[in-house]
Amino acid sequence: MKTSLAVITFLAILSATAHAGVGETVKHVEARYGKPERVLYEHSGVRKLGYRYRGLLVVECYVAGVSKSEFFDRADNRRLSDAEVQQLLALSSAPGTIWKRLPDLGKDQTWIRSDDKAVALLNEHKFLRVQEKDYHEPKS
């Protein structure tokens, strides 16, 4: 019962927020998550900033000040539930778009947004990554 209540509370809180950050500026993302806790990476116009947001660890990767990818993980290291994943995907939908499920890649679940501009990967229910479709993260 406690778990169900926690999931319902989590979903209600997330549903009250704006759409997720892929394609947004640092200013827009900070309006939702607050100031980042730390700079994780910074080189040649690429910045990775770490945020904590309502029980989640969120990593945003910016190129020239615009978010190209978001990474969501639970701060308590538990697996993301199906309901949490669906809510995070809903938050990552641009207005008028939906997520379409693609074939799994091994144990990983994948989606593409209906505007064909973003993809998502759920790594064995551990973390969710949402990114612009053609974005390739630079190697450190």
Beta strands, then each sheet from edge to edge (+ up, - down):
strand 1: 38-43
strand 2: 46-53
strand 3: 56-63
strand 4: 66-74
strand 5: 99-105
strand 6: 108-113
strand 7: 118-123
strand 8: 127-132
sheet 1: 1+ 2- 3+ 4- 8+ 7- 6+ 5-
end
